[in-house]
């Protein structure tokens, strides 16, 4: 198992079988919708290079999504992540997940928002590229 995925498993507040994904996501959404409607942000983790996928593909999109909703990380707002893995479905708070992925990239939260938020320019260009 990848090091990042191990950290995310420790952060999971709920788990479910992928076969029961629709029901499990709806149950979590209802349970978390006290003051406002909870939103599930779904990520399907590939079997190959899961850490690279999480840090280079999922992180930018998740930060953009949160920023567009007005959520200031490390807060999660009403957003939780439904992470589909080979071992099952993990439910995570969005903000702490961003923290783990940013740290794995060696970036601060301010830097990931600057790069990937709604006004972001993405990753800096590589030299010679």
MOPAC internal coordinates of N, CA, C and O (Angstrom, degrees):
PM7 1SCF
backbone

  N    0.0000 0     0.00 0     0.00 0    0    0    0
  C    1.4393 1     0.00 0     0.00 0    1    0    0
  C    1.5306 1   109.39 1     0.00 0    2    1    0
  O    1.2310 1   121.05 1   -35.14 1    3    2    1
  N    1.3024 1   115.60 1   144.86 1    3    2    1
  C    1.4644 1   120.26 1  -177.38 1    5    3    2
  C    1.5301 1   111.01 1   -72.84 1    6    5    3
  O    1.2310 1   120.29 1   -28.58 1    7    6    5
  N    1.3323 1   117.05 1   151.42 1    7    6    5
  C    1.4672 1   120.52 1  -179.58 1    9    7    6
  C    1.5357 1   113.17 1   -60.97 1   10    9    7
  O    1.2310 1   120.45 1   139.84 1   11   10    9
  N    1.3291 1   116.75 1   -40.16 1   11   10    9
  C    1.4665 1   119.33 1  -179.84 1   13   11   10
  C    1.5211 1   110.27 1   -68.02 1   14   13   11
  O    1.2310 1   120.41 1   138.17 1   15   14   13
  N    1.3067 1   116.81 1   -41.83 1   15   14   13
  C    1.4615 1   119.84 1   179.65 1   17   15   14
  C    1.5247 1   111.09 1   -63.18 1   18   17   15
  O    1.2310 1   120.06 1   144.27 1   19   18   17
  N    1.3121 1   117.49 1   -35.73 1   19   18   17
  C    1.4693 1   120.23 1   175.52 1   21   19   18
  C    1.5239 1   110.75 1   -60.64 1   22   21   19
  O    1.2310 1   120.12 1   136.00 1   23   22   21
  N    1.3312 1   117.38 1   -44.00 1   23   22   21
  C    1.4594 1   120.78 1   177.97 1   25   23   22
  C    1.5214 1   111.29 1   -62.53 1   26   25   23
  O    1.2310 1   120.80 1   137.79 1   27   26   25
  N    1.3223 1   116.08 1   -42.21 1   27   26   25
  C    1.4616 1   119.72 1  -179.36 1   29   27   26
  C    1.5211 1   111.35 1   -66.54 1   30   29   27
  O    1.2310 1   120.22 1   143.46 1   31   30   29
  N    1.3248 1   117.18 1   -36.54 1   31   30   29
  C    1.4601 1   119.56 1   176.99 1   33   31   30
  C    1.5228 1   111.04 1   -61.71 1   34   33   31
  O    1.2310 1   120.38 1   143.29 1   35   34   33
  N    1.3256 1   116.87 1   -36.71 1   35   34   33
  C    1.4597 1   120.40 1   178.46 1   37   35   34
  C    1.5254 1   111.91 1   -68.35 1   38   37   35
  O    1.2310 1   120.26 1   151.29 1   39   38   37
  N    1.3370 1   117.12 1   -28.71 1   39   38   37
  C    1.4595 1   121.73 1   179.55 1   41   39   38
  C    1.5293 1   113.90 1   -83.36 1   42   41   39
  O    1.2310 1   120.37 1   164.63 1   43   42   41
  N    1.3165 1   116.90 1   -15.37 1   43   42   41
  C    1.4653 1   120.48 1  -175.21 1   45   43   42
  C    1.5281 1   111.08 1   -59.20 1   46   45   43
  O    1.2310 1   120.74 1   -47.80 1   47   46   45
  N    1.3312 1   116.19 1   132.20 1   47   46   45
  C    1.4625 1   120.46 1   177.64 1   49   47   46
  C    1.5277 1   111.71 1   -96.10 1   50   49   47
  O    1.2310 1   120.47 1   171.13 1   51   50   49
  N    1.3345 1   116.70 1    -8.87 1   51   50   49
  C    1.4622 1   121.15 1   177.73 1   53   51   50
  C    1.5242 1   107.86 1  -160.40 1   54   53   51
  O    1.2310 1   120.72 1   -25.47 1   55   54   53
  N    1.3192 1   116.23 1   154.53 1   55   54   53
  C    1.4643 1   122.88 1   178.10 1   57   55   54
  C    1.5235 1   108.79 1  -136.16 1   58   57   55
  O    1.2310 1   121.42 1   -24.96 1   59   58   57
  N    1.3335 1   114.88 1   155.04 1   59   58   57
  C    1.4671 1   119.13 1   178.23 1   61   59   58
  C    1.5310 1   108.47 1  -156.57 1   62   61   59
  O    1.2310 1   121.81 1   -13.26 1   63   62   61
  N    1.2959 1   114.14 1   166.74 1   63   62   61
  C    1.4568 1   120.96 1   174.81 1   65   63   62
  C    1.5316 1   108.47 1   -79.67 1   66   65   63
  O    1.2310 1   120.06 1   -40.08 1   67   66   65
  N    1.3298 1   117.49 1   139.92 1   67   66   65
  C    1.4684 1   118.97 1   176.12 1   69   67   66
  C    1.5321 1   112.23 1   -59.55 1   70   69   67
  O    1.2310 1   120.28 1   154.28 1   71   70   69
  N    1.3226 1   117.06 1   -25.72 1   71   70   69
  C    1.4603 1   120.11 1   178.92 1   73   71   70
  C    1.5287 1   112.01 1   -66.13 1   74   73   71
  O    1.2310 1   120.49 1   154.92 1   75   74   73
  N    1.3181 1   116.67 1   -25.08 1   75   74   73
  C    1.4631 1   121.71 1   179.69 1   77   75   74
  C    1.5257 1   111.16 1  -109.27 1   78   77   75
  O    1.2310 1   120.41 1  -153.02 1   79   78   77
  N    1.3297 1   116.83 1    26.98 1   79   78   77
  C    1.4640 1   121.51 1  -172.57 1   81   79   78
  C    1.5229 1   113.24 1   -58.66 1   82   81   79
  O    1.2310 1   119.92 1   130.90 1   83   82   81
  N    1.3266 1   117.75 1   -49.10 1   83   82   81
  C    1.4637 1   119.41 1  -177.14 1   85   83   82
  C    1.5187 1   111.61 1   -59.02 1   86   85   83
  O    1.2310 1   120.76 1   134.15 1   87   86   85
  N    1.3163 1   116.16 1   -45.85 1   87   86   85
  C    1.4715 1   119.93 1  -179.71 1   89   87   86
  C    1.5221 1   111.41 1   -66.75 1   90   89   87
  O    1.2310 1   120.58 1   138.03 1   91   90   89
  N    1.3291 1   116.49 1   -41.97 1   91   90   89
  C    1.4689 1   120.59 1  -178.69 1   93   91   90
  C    1.5290 1   111.15 1   -65.51 1   94   93   91
  O    1.2310 1   120.16 1   136.79 1   95   94   93
  N    1.3200 1   117.30 1   -43.21 1   95   94   93
  C    1.4665 1   120.65 1   178.91 1   97   95   94
  C    1.5216 1   109.90 1   -62.83 1   98   97   95
  O    1.2310 1   120.14 1   136.86 1   99   98   97
  N    1.3121 1   117.34 1   -43.14 1   99   98   97
  C    1.4721 1   120.60 1   179.25 1  101   99   98
  C    1.5260 1   111.08 1   -64.54 1  102  101   99
  O    1.2310 1   119.87 1   139.54 1  103  102  101
  N    1.3225 1   117.85 1   -40.46 1  103  102  101
  C    1.4675 1   120.75 1   177.60 1  105  103  102
  C    1.5246 1   111.30 1   -61.25 1  106  105  103
  O    1.2310 1   120.29 1   135.23 1  107  106  105
  N    1.3308 1   117.05 1   -44.77 1  107  106  105
  C    1.4595 1   120.79 1   179.40 1  109  107  106
  C    1.5295 1   110.03 1   -66.22 1  110  109  107
  O    1.2310 1   120.64 1   138.36 1  111  110  109
  N    1.3194 1   116.38 1   -41.64 1  111  110  109
  C    1.4640 1   120.44 1   179.45 1  113  111  110
  C    1.5326 1   110.49 1   -59.24 1  114  113  111
  O    1.2310 1   120.45 1   134.29 1  115  114  113
  N    1.3151 1   116.74 1   -45.71 1  115  114  113
  C    1.4694 1   121.05 1   179.90 1  117  115  114
  C    1.5199 1   110.48 1   -65.81 1  118  117  115
  O    1.2310 1   120.03 1   136.14 1  119  118  117
  N    1.3262 1   117.55 1   -43.86 1  119  118  117
  C    1.4655 1   121.60 1  -177.91 1  121  119  118
  C    1.5314 1   111.39 1   -63.78 1  122  121  119
  O    1.2310 1   119.98 1   150.72 1  123  122  121
  N    1.3237 1   117.65 1   -29.28 1  123  122  121
  C    1.4666 1   121.11 1  -175.70 1  125  123  122
  C    1.5244 1   112.64 1   -98.98 1  126  125  123
  O    1.2310 1   119.31 1  -177.17 1  127  126  125
  N    1.3148 1   118.91 1     2.83 1  127  126  125
  C    1.4678 1   122.52 1  -175.11 1  129  127  126
  C    1.5201 1   113.03 1   -97.98 1  130  129  127
  O    1.2310 1   120.03 1  -129.44 1  131  130  129
  N    1.3284 1   117.54 1    50.56 1  131  130  129
  C    1.4588 1   119.92 1   179.46 1  133  131  130
  C    1.5256 1   111.84 1   -73.45 1  134  133  131
  O    1.2310 1   119.84 1   124.28 1  135  134  133
  N    1.3261 1   117.90 1   -55.72 1  135  134  133
  C    1.4576 1   120.39 1  -176.32 1  137  135  134
  C    1.5282 1   112.75 1   -97.26 1  138  137  135
  O    1.2310 1   119.93 1   151.39 1  139  138  137
  N    1.3111 1   117.74 1   -28.61 1  139  138  137
  C    1.4630 1   121.90 1   177.40 1  141  139  138
  C    1.5196 1   109.20 1  -150.81 1  142  141  139
  O    1.2310 1   120.77 1   -19.44 1  143  142  141
  N    1.3131 1   116.12 1   160.56 1  143  142  141
  C    1.4557 1   119.88 1  -178.04 1  145  143  142
  C    1.5230 1   111.18 1   -64.59 1  146  145  143
  O    1.2310 1   121.05 1   -54.26 1  147  146  145
  N    1.3129 1   115.59 1   125.74 1  147  146  145
  C    1.4638 1   121.27 1   177.64 1  149  147  146
  C    1.5320 1   108.92 1   -76.92 1  150  149  147
  O    1.2310 1   121.53 1   -31.09 1  151  150  149
  N    1.3289 1   114.67 1   148.91 1  151  150  149
  C    1.4620 1   121.60 1  -177.84 1  153  151  150
  C    1.5206 1   108.75 1  -122.91 1  154  153  151
  O    1.2310 1   121.19 1   -48.68 1  155  154  153
  N    1.3295 1   115.32 1   131.32 1  155  154  153
  C    1.4588 1   121.17 1   175.25 1  157  155  154
  C    1.5239 1   109.09 1   -93.53 1  158  157  155
  O    1.2310 1   120.76 1   -56.16 1  159  158  157
  N    1.3395 1   116.15 1   123.84 1  159  158  157
  C    1.4548 1   121.96 1   173.97 1  161  159  158
  C    1.5244 1   105.03 1  -103.08 1  162  161  159
  O    1.2310 1   120.54 1   -66.61 1  163  162  161
  N    1.3235 1   116.57 1   113.39 1  163  162  161
  C    1.4599 1   120.59 1  -172.10 1  165  163  162
  C    1.5244 1   112.48 1   -98.61 1  166  165  163
  O    1.2310 1   121.55 1   -45.44 1  167  166  165
  N    1.3259 1   114.65 1   134.56 1  167  166  165
  C    1.4675 1   122.43 1   177.61 1  169  167  166
  C    1.5187 1   108.12 1  -130.61 1  170  169  167
  O    1.2310 1   120.92 1   -53.60 1  171  170  169
  N    1.3328 1   115.84 1   126.40 1  171  170  169
  C    1.4644 1   121.67 1   174.90 1  173  171  170
  C    1.5277 1   107.39 1  -100.01 1  174  173  171
  O    1.2310 1   120.89 1   -65.76 1  175  174  173
  N    1.3100 1   115.90 1   114.24 1  175  174  173
  C    1.4619 1   121.97 1  -175.33 1  177  175  174
  C    1.5255 1   110.52 1   -82.42 1  178  177  175
  O    1.2310 1   119.78 1   -54.68 1  179  178  177
  N    1.3348 1   118.02 1   125.32 1  179  178  177
  C    1.4676 1   119.19 1   177.91 1  181  179  178
  C    1.5320 1   110.76 1   -73.15 1  182  181  179
  O    1.2310 1   120.81 1   -22.92 1  183  182  181
  N    1.3048 1   116.06 1   157.08 1  183  182  181
  C    1.4672 1   120.84 1   179.65 1  185  183  182
  C    1.5227 1   111.63 1   -71.67 1  186  185  183
  O    1.2310 1   120.22 1   146.28 1  187  186  185
  N    1.3190 1   117.18 1   -33.72 1  187  186  185
  C    1.4690 1   121.25 1  -179.00 1  189  187  186
  C    1.5271 1   110.76 1   -93.98 1  190  189  187
  O    1.2310 1   120.62 1   -45.73 1  191  190  189
  N    1.3073 1   116.42 1   134.27 1  191  190  189
  C    1.4690 1   124.21 1   176.42 1  193  191  190
  C    1.5263 1   113.02 1    51.76 1  194  193  191
  O    1.2310 1   120.06 1  -126.17 1  195  194  193
  N    1.3457 1   117.48 1    53.83 1  195  194  193
  C    1.4701 1   118.81 1  -177.60 1  197  195  194
  C    1.5280 1   113.81 1   -63.53 1  198  197  195
  O    1.2310 1   120.06 1   142.68 1  199  198  197
  N    1.3354 1   117.50 1   -37.32 1  199  198  197
  C    1.4696 1   119.47 1   179.86 1  201  199  198
  C    1.5261 1   111.06 1   -64.49 1  202  201  199
  O    1.2310 1   120.56 1   135.62 1  203  202  201
  N    1.3188 1   116.54 1   -44.38 1  203  202  201
  C    1.4628 1   119.95 1   178.82 1  205  203  202
  C    1.5284 1   110.31 1   -62.23 1  206  205  203
  O    1.2310 1   120.31 1   137.84 1  207  206  205
  N    1.3208 1   117.02 1   -42.16 1  207  206  205
  C    1.4634 1   120.56 1   178.26 1  209  207  206
  C    1.5263 1   110.61 1   -60.12 1  210  209  207
  O    1.2310 1   120.66 1   133.21 1  211  210  209
  N    1.3385 1   116.35 1   -46.79 1  211  210  209
  C    1.4629 1   120.06 1  -178.21 1  213  211  210
  C    1.5210 1   112.20 1   -63.13 1  214  213  211
  O    1.2310 1   120.21 1   137.20 1  215  214  213
  N    1.3282 1   117.21 1   -42.80 1  215  214  213
  C    1.4621 1   120.16 1  -174.17 1  217  215  214
  C    1.5257 1   113.91 1   -83.19 1  218  217  215
  O    1.2310 1   119.68 1   151.00 1  219  218  217
  N    1.3287 1   118.22 1   -29.00 1  219  218  217
  C    1.4648 1   119.13 1  -176.27 1  221  219  218
  C    1.5272 1   114.11 1  -105.79 1  222  221  219
  O    1.2310 1   119.71 1   156.56 1  223  222  221
  N    1.3143 1   118.16 1   -23.44 1  223  222  221
  C    1.4718 1   120.13 1  -179.31 1  225  223  222
  C    1.5218 1   111.75 1  -109.80 1  226  225  223
  O    1.2310 1   120.29 1   129.43 1  227  226  225
  N    1.3426 1   117.06 1   -50.57 1  227  226  225
  C    1.4600 1   120.12 1  -175.39 1  229  227  226
  C    1.5239 1   112.41 1   -73.13 1  230  229  227
  O    1.2310 1   119.87 1   137.00 1  231  230  229
  N    1.3226 1   117.84 1   -43.00 1  231  230  229
  C    1.4689 1   121.36 1  -177.25 1  233  231  230
  C    1.5295 1   112.31 1   -56.44 1  234  233  231
  O    1.2310 1   118.70 1   127.19 1  235  234  233
  N    1.3333 1   120.09 1   -52.81 1  235  234  233
  C    1.4634 1   119.17 1  -179.35 1  237  235  234
  C    1.5329 1   113.11 1   -58.33 1  238  237  235
  O    1.2310 1   120.18 1   137.86 1  239  238  237
  N    1.3081 1   117.27 1   -42.14 1  239  238  237
  C    1.4620 1   120.48 1  -178.32 1  241  239  238
  C    1.5272 1   111.66 1   -68.55 1  242  241  239
  O    1.2310 1   120.47 1   140.22 1  243  242  241
  N    1.3247 1   116.72 1   -39.78 1  243  242  241
  C    1.4639 1   120.27 1   179.12 1  245  243  242
  C    1.5247 1   110.75 1   -66.13 1  246  245  243
  O    1.2310 1   119.89 1   135.81 1  247  246  245
  N    1.3181 1   117.81 1   -44.19 1  247  246  245
  C    1.4654 1   121.13 1   178.97 1  249  247  246
  C    1.5281 1   110.11 1   -62.08 1  250  249  247
  O    1.2310 1   120.07 1   136.73 1  251  250  249
  N    1.3187 1   117.48 1   -43.27 1  251  250  249
  C    1.4670 1   121.43 1   178.18 1  253  251  250
  C    1.5275 1   110.22 1   -59.89 1  254  253  251
  O    1.2310 1   120.64 1   132.88 1  255  254  253
  N    1.3234 1   116.39 1   -47.12 1  255  254  253
  C    1.4640 1   121.53 1   179.69 1  257  255  254
  C    1.5202 1   110.85 1   -58.54 1  258  257  255
  O    1.2310 1   120.31 1   131.56 1  259  258  257
  N    1.3268 1   117.02 1   -48.44 1  259  258  257
  C    1.4607 1   120.85 1  -179.39 1  261  259  258
  C    1.5234 1   111.05 1   -63.35 1  262  261  259
  O    1.2310 1   120.16 1   135.15 1  263  262  261
  N    1.3232 1   117.29 1   -44.85 1  263  262  261
  C    1.4544 1   120.99 1  -178.87 1  265  263  262
  C    1.5320 1   111.28 1   -62.47 1  266  265  263
  O    1.2310 1   120.20 1   138.84 1  267  266  265
  N    1.3189 1   117.23 1   -41.16 1  267  266  265
  C    1.4661 1   120.93 1   178.61 1  269  267  266
  C    1.5287 1   111.93 1   -64.69 1  270  269  267
  O    1.2310 1   120.45 1   153.03 1  271  270  269
  N    1.3245 1   116.75 1   -26.97 1  271  270  269
  C    1.4647 1   121.13 1   177.75 1  273  271  270
  C    1.5295 1   111.69 1   -86.68 1  274  273  271
  O    1.2310 1   120.29 1   178.11 1  275  274  273
  N    1.3385 1   117.06 1    -1.89 1  275  274  273
  C    1.4527 1   120.65 1   179.98 1  277  275  274
  C    1.5144 1   114.16 1    82.49 1  278  277  275
  O    1.2310 1   120.15 1  -165.43 1  279  278  277
  N    1.3233 1   117.32 1    14.57 1  279  278  277
  C    1.4628 1   121.68 1   179.26 1  281  279  278
  C    1.5215 1   108.18 1   -86.81 1  282  281  279
  O    1.2310 1   120.79 1   -54.48 1  283  282  281
  N    1.3084 1   116.09 1   125.52 1  283  282  281
  C    1.4674 1   121.87 1   179.71 1  285  283  282
  C    1.5231 1   109.04 1   -99.50 1  286  285  283
  O    1.2310 1   120.73 1   -73.95 1  287  286  285
  N    1.3292 1   116.21 1   106.05 1  287  286  285
  C    1.4671 1   119.90 1   178.84 1  289  287  286
  C    1.5198 1   109.12 1   -62.00 1  290  289  287
  O    1.2310 1   119.67 1   -38.29 1  291  290  289
  N    1.3053 1   118.24 1   141.71 1  291  290  289
  C    1.4555 1   129.63 1    20.37 1  293  291  290
  C    1.5265 1   115.10 1   -87.00 1  294  293  291
  O    1.2310 1   119.49 1  -173.95 1  295  294  293
  N    1.3412 1   118.57 1     6.05 1  295  294  293
  C    1.4655 1   119.67 1   175.03 1  297  295  294
  C    1.5312 1   108.83 1   -65.86 1  298  297  295
  O    1.2310 1   121.12 1   -18.73 1  299  298  297
  N    1.3086 1   115.45 1   161.27 1  299  298  297
  C    1.4563 1   120.52 1   178.54 1  301  299  298
  C    1.5136 1   112.52 1  -112.25 1  302  301  299
  O    1.2310 1   120.76 1   167.26 1  303  302  301
  N    1.3384 1   116.15 1   -12.74 1  303  302  301
  C    1.4541 1   118.44 1  -173.49 1  305  303  302
  C    1.5137 1   108.20 1    59.61 1  306  305  303
  O    1.2310 1   120.51 1    40.73 1  307  306  305
  N    1.2893 1   116.62 1  -139.27 1  307  306  305
  C    1.4661 1   121.27 1   177.87 1  309  307  306
  C    1.5256 1   110.42 1  -100.29 1  310  309  307
  O    1.2310 1   120.44 1  -159.36 1  311  310  309
  N    1.3383 1   116.77 1    20.64 1  311  310  309
  C    1.4670 1   121.13 1  -175.84 1  313  311  310
  C    1.5223 1   110.42 1  -101.55 1  314  313  311
  O    1.2310 1   121.31 1   -49.77 1  315  314  313
  N    1.3201 1   115.10 1   130.23 1  315  314  313
  C    1.4572 1   121.02 1   170.64 1  317  315  314
  C    1.5207 1   107.70 1  -123.98 1  318  317  315
  O    1.2310 1   120.82 1   -25.20 1  319  318  317
  N    1.3235 1   116.04 1   154.80 1  319  318  317
  C    1.4604 1   121.47 1  -179.14 1  321  319  318
  C    1.5201 1   108.80 1  -101.93 1  322  321  319
  O    1.2310 1   121.46 1   -49.56 1  323  322  321
  N    1.3203 1   114.81 1   130.44 1  323  322  321
  C    1.4611 1   122.14 1   172.37 1  325  323  322
  C    1.5231 1   105.61 1  -103.10 1  326  325  323
  O    1.2310 1   120.98 1   -75.59 1  327  326  325
  N    1.3336 1   115.73 1   104.41 1  327  326  325
  C    1.4645 1   121.61 1  -174.37 1  329  327  326
  C    1.5241 1   109.76 1  -103.14 1  330  329  327
  O    1.2310 1   121.20 1   -67.31 1  331  330  329
  N    1.3300 1   115.31 1   112.69 1  331  330  329
  C    1.4609 1   121.65 1   178.89 1  333  331  330
  C    1.5176 1   108.57 1   -85.55 1  334  333  331
  O    1.2310 1   120.32 1   -62.18 1  335  334  333
  N    1.3288 1   116.99 1   117.82 1  335  334  333
  C    1.4569 1   122.17 1   179.48 1  337  335  334
  C    1.5286 1   108.65 1  -121.08 1  338  337  335
  O    1.2310 1   120.77 1    -7.34 1  339  338  337
  N    1.3210 1   116.14 1   172.66 1  339  338  337
  C    1.4594 1   120.45 1   177.25 1  341  339  338
  C    1.5279 1   111.73 1   -64.13 1  342  341  339
  O    1.2310 1   120.61 1   153.74 1  343  342  341
  N    1.3439 1   116.44 1   -26.26 1  343  342  341
  C    1.4594 1   121.01 1  -178.41 1  345  343  342
  C    1.5190 1   114.05 1   -92.25 1  346  345  343
  O    1.2310 1   120.28 1   172.51 1  347  346  345
  N    1.3211 1   117.06 1    -7.49 1  347  346  345
  C    1.4599 1   119.74 1  -179.66 1  349  347  346
  C    1.5092 1   111.93 1   142.92 1  350  349  347
  O    1.2310 1   121.31 1     7.28 1  351  350  349
  N    1.3045 1   115.10 1  -172.72 1  351  350  349
  C    1.4538 1   122.86 1  -177.52 1  353  351  350
  C    1.5231 1   109.10 1   -99.29 1  354  353  351
  O    1.2310 1   120.72 1   -54.31 1  355  354  353
  N    1.3373 1   116.22 1   125.69 1  355  354  353
  C    1.4640 1   122.12 1   178.70 1  357  355  354
  C    1.5180 1   108.54 1  -109.84 1  358  357  355
  O    1.2310 1   120.85 1   -38.87 1  359  358  357
  N    1.3232 1   115.98 1   141.13 1  359  358  357
  C    1.4590 1   121.68 1   175.04 1  361  359  358
  C    1.5186 1   108.02 1  -112.18 1  362  361  359
  O    1.2310 1   120.81 1   -53.32 1  363  362  361
  N    1.3409 1   116.05 1   126.68 1  363  362  361
  C    1.4622 1   121.71 1  -175.66 1  365  363  362
  C    1.5242 1   110.48 1  -133.32 1  366  365  363
  O    1.2310 1   121.30 1   -29.59 1  367  366  365
  N    1.3260 1   115.12 1   150.41 1  367  366  365
  C    1.4566 1   120.55 1   169.42 1  369  367  366
  C    1.5270 1   107.01 1   -67.07 1  370  369  367
  O    1.2310 1   119.89 1   -44.30 1  371  370  369
  N    1.3279 1   117.81 1   135.70 1  371  370  369
  C    1.4607 1   121.02 1  -176.37 1  373  371  370
  C    1.5299 1   112.68 1   -64.52 1  374  373  371
  O    1.2310 1   119.88 1   135.43 1  375  374  373
  N    1.3328 1   117.84 1   -44.57 1  375  374  373
  C    1.4688 1   120.88 1  -177.20 1  377  375  374
  C    1.5152 1   113.54 1   -60.59 1  378  377  375
  O    1.2310 1   119.55 1   127.82 1  379  378  377
  N    1.3371 1   118.47 1   -52.18 1  379  378  377
  C    1.4576 1   119.28 1   177.51 1  381  379  378
  C    1.5303 1   113.41 1   -61.22 1  382  381  379
  O    1.2310 1   120.14 1   148.38 1  383  382  381
  N    1.3194 1   117.33 1   -31.62 1  383  382  381
  C    1.4649 1   119.26 1   176.61 1  385  383  382
  C    1.5201 1   109.83 1   -65.87 1  386  385  383
  O    1.2310 1   120.03 1   137.45 1  387  386  385
  N    1.3239 1   117.55 1   -42.55 1  387  386  385
  C    1.4621 1   121.01 1   176.93 1  389  387  386
  C    1.5283 1   109.60 1   -60.30 1  390  389  387
  O    1.2310 1   120.15 1   138.84 1  391  390  389
  N    1.3182 1   117.32 1   -41.16 1  391  390  389
  C    1.4687 1   120.76 1   179.07 1  393  391  390
  C    1.5288 1   111.25 1   -58.83 1  394  393  391
  O    1.2310 1   120.27 1   133.85 1  395  394  393
  N    1.3346 1   117.10 1   -46.15 1  395  394  393
  C    1.4683 1   121.50 1  -179.71 1  397  395  394
  C    1.5245 1   110.45 1   -62.36 1  398  397  395
  O    1.2310 1   120.46 1   134.40 1  399  398  397
  N    1.3267 1   116.73 1   -45.60 1  399  398  397
  C    1.4641 1   120.14 1  -177.10 1  401  399  398
  C    1.5266 1   111.32 1   -69.98 1  402  401  399
  O    1.2310 1   120.06 1   141.80 1  403  402  401
  N    1.3210 1   117.48 1   -38.20 1  403  402  401
  C    1.4665 1   120.36 1   177.62 1  405  403  402
  C    1.5273 1   110.49 1   -63.20 1  406  405  403
  O    1.2310 1   120.95 1   135.00 1  407  406  405
  N    1.3203 1   115.79 1   -45.00 1  407  406  405
  C    1.4703 1   120.20 1   179.09 1  409  407  406
  C    1.5302 1   110.42 1   -60.39 1  410  409  407
  O    1.2310 1   120.67 1   139.09 1  411  410  409
  N    1.3337 1   116.31 1   -40.91 1  411  410  409
  C    1.4718 1   120.30 1   179.14 1  413  411  410
  C    1.5287 1   111.24 1   -62.90 1  414  413  411
  O    1.2310 1   120.27 1   150.44 1  415  414  413
  N    1.3154 1   117.10 1   -29.56 1  415  414  413
  C    1.4686 1   121.53 1   177.40 1  417  415  414
  C    1.5235 1   112.07 1   -85.75 1  418  417  415
  O    1.2310 1   120.37 1   171.96 1  419  418  417
  N    1.3378 1   116.89 1    -8.04 1  419  418  417
  C    1.4600 1   120.42 1  -177.37 1  421  419  418
  C    1.5193 1   112.31 1    77.10 1  422  421  419
  O    1.2310 1   120.42 1  -152.56 1  423  422  421
  N    1.3344 1   116.81 1    27.44 1  423  422  421
  C    1.4564 1   122.32 1  -177.65 1  425  423  422
  C    1.5236 1   110.92 1  -115.86 1  426  425  423
  O    1.2310 1   120.91 1   -29.29 1  427  426  425
  N    1.3176 1   115.87 1   150.71 1  427  426  425
  C    1.4687 1   120.45 1   173.26 1  429  427  426
  C    1.5264 1   108.56 1   -83.17 1  430  429  427
  O    1.2310 1   120.95 1   -14.09 1  431  430  429
  N    1.3309 1   115.79 1   165.91 1  431  430  429
  C    1.4607 1   119.45 1   176.48 1  433  431  430
  C    1.5239 1   110.69 1   -62.99 1  434  433  431
  O    1.2310 1   120.51 1   140.07 1  435  434  433
  N    1.3299 1   116.63 1   -39.93 1  435  434  433
  C    1.4624 1   119.77 1   178.31 1  437  435  434
  C    1.5283 1   110.95 1   -60.11 1  438  437  435
  O    1.2310 1   120.55 1   140.74 1  439  438  437
  N    1.3274 1   116.55 1   -39.26 1  439  438  437
  C    1.4672 1   120.29 1  -179.30 1  441  439  438
  C    1.5263 1   111.42 1   -69.02 1  442  441  439
  O    1.2310 1   119.45 1   139.89 1  443  442  441
  N    1.3295 1   118.66 1   -40.11 1  443  442  441
  C    1.4661 1   118.49 1   179.92 1  445  443  442
  C    1.5230 1   110.46 1   -67.41 1  446  445  443
  O    1.2310 1   119.77 1   144.11 1  447  446  445
  N    1.3200 1   118.04 1   -35.89 1  447  446  445
  C    1.4685 1   120.10 1   177.10 1  449  447  446
  C    1.5277 1   109.57 1   -68.27 1  450  449  447
  O    1.2310 1   120.33 1   138.68 1  451  450  449
  N    1.3282 1   116.97 1   -41.32 1  451  450  449
  C    1.4627 1   120.16 1   178.23 1  453  451  450
  C    1.5331 1   111.04 1   -61.07 1  454  453  451
  O    1.2310 1   120.71 1   138.95 1  455  454  453
  N    1.3214 1   116.24 1   -41.05 1  455  454  453
  C    1.4694 1   120.20 1  -179.04 1  457  455  454
  C    1.5203 1   113.65 1   -76.79 1  458  457  455
  O    1.2310 1   120.56 1   135.65 1  459  458  457
  N    1.3369 1   116.53 1   -44.35 1  459  458  457
  C    1.4611 1   120.02 1  -167.06 1  461  459  458
  C    1.5269 1   114.53 1  -113.75 1  462  461  459
  O    1.2310 1   120.06 1   174.75 1  463  462  461
  N    1.3349 1   117.48 1    -5.25 1  463  462  461
  C    1.4607 1   119.89 1   178.64 1  465  463  462
  C    1.5210 1   110.90 1   -66.31 1  466  465  463
  O    1.2310 1   120.39 1     1.47 1  467  466  465
  N    1.3232 1   116.86 1  -178.53 1  467  466  465
  C    1.4675 1   121.37 1  -174.99 1  469  467  466
  C    1.5265 1   113.19 1   -60.76 1  470  469  467
  O    1.2310 1   119.78 1   154.70 1  471  470  469
  N    1.3289 1   118.03 1   -25.30 1  471  470  469
  C    1.4659 1   120.75 1   177.84 1  473  471  470
  C    1.5254 1   112.04 1  -103.65 1  474  473  471
  O    1.2310 1   120.37 1  -171.24 1  475  474  473
  N    1.3160 1   116.89 1     8.76 1  475  474  473
  C    1.4608 1   121.37 1  -175.00 1  477  475  474
  C    1.5050 1   114.59 1   -72.65 1  478  477  475
  O    1.2310 1   121.58 1   -20.53 1  479  478  477
  N    1.3098 1   114.58 1   159.47 1  479  478  477
  C    1.4701 1   122.52 1   179.47 1  481  479  478
  C    1.5209 1   112.45 1  -108.20 1  482  481  479
  O    1.2310 1   120.36 1  -178.64 1  483  482  481
  N    1.3351 1   116.91 1     1.36 1  483  482  481
  C    1.4546 1   120.07 1  -178.88 1  485  483  482
  C    1.5110 1   111.91 1    85.79 1  486  485  483
  O    1.2310 1   120.97 1    13.84 1  487  486  485
  N    1.3046 1   115.75 1  -166.16 1  487  486  485
  C    1.4590 1   121.47 1   179.59 1  489  487  486
  C    1.5177 1   109.88 1   -72.02 1  490  489  487
  O    1.2310 1   120.34 1   -32.32 1  491  490  489
  N    1.3425 1   116.96 1   147.68 1  491  490  489
  C    1.4619 1   119.23 1   176.90 1  493  491  490
  C    1.5328 1   110.83 1   -62.60 1  494  493  491
  O    1.2310 1   121.12 1   -30.30 1  495  494  493
  N    1.3142 1   115.47 1   149.70 1  495  494  493
  C    1.4654 1   120.35 1   178.67 1  497  495  494
  C    1.5319 1   109.30 1   -65.51 1  498  497  495
  O    1.2310 1   121.16 1   -36.34 1  499  498  497
  N    1.3098 1   115.38 1   143.66 1  499  498  497
  C    1.4663 1   120.92 1   177.28 1  501  499  498
  C    1.5249 1   109.69 1   -79.11 1  502  501  499
  O    1.2310 1   120.74 1   -35.86 1  503  502  501
  N    1.3272 1   116.20 1   144.14 1  503  502  501
  C    1.4476 1   120.10 1   176.08 1  505  503  502
  C    1.5220 1   110.60 1   -64.05 1  506  505  503
  O    1.2310 1   121.02 1   -41.72 1  507  506  505
  N    1.3110 1   115.66 1   138.28 1  507  506  505
  C    1.4544 1   120.52 1   178.50 1  509  507  506
  C    1.5173 1   113.18 1    78.51 1  510  509  507
  O    1.2310 1   119.82 1  -174.49 1  511  510  509
  N    1.3443 1   117.95 1     5.51 1  511  510  509
  C    1.4577 1   121.36 1  -175.99 1  513  511  510
  C    1.4175 1   114.01 1  -104.70 1  514  513  511
  O    1.2310 1   120.10 1   180.00 1  515  514  513

